């Protein structure tokens, strides 16, 4: 495998991580957990009805997974905020 192709793979992986973080930031702008989850759900791409595992369908699956990862990260962020708030109240 060429170095250029490996670099491309690395760059794509880094971009996926960064875009997932951006999805969390956008969802948090909704100011309520339920609304943030709704925003992620509304913007998550829909799977194609007929899946043949083509490259484009696999890519769509990766993007869908990014939204699921963002949802998990959203919940982590909310727990951190609640923990900080509870710690400040004591």
C-alpha positions, 0 to 999 in steps of 0.5 A: 500500500502506498504511503499516500493511500495510508496518509489518506486513510489517516486523514479521513479517520481524523476528519471523522473524529473532528466532524463527530465533535462538531456534531456534538457541538451543534447538538449542544446548541439546542440547550436541552438534551431531548432537543439535542437528541432530536437534532441528531436524529433529524440530521442523521442520514437515512440508510438506503432501503436496498443495501448491497455493501457498495462503497457509497453505502458503506460510507453512508453507514460510517456517517450514520455511525458518526451520529450515533457516536455523537449521541454517546458523546453528547450524553458524556458531556451532559453528565460532565456538566451535571457533575460540575453543577452538582459539585458547585452546589455543595 
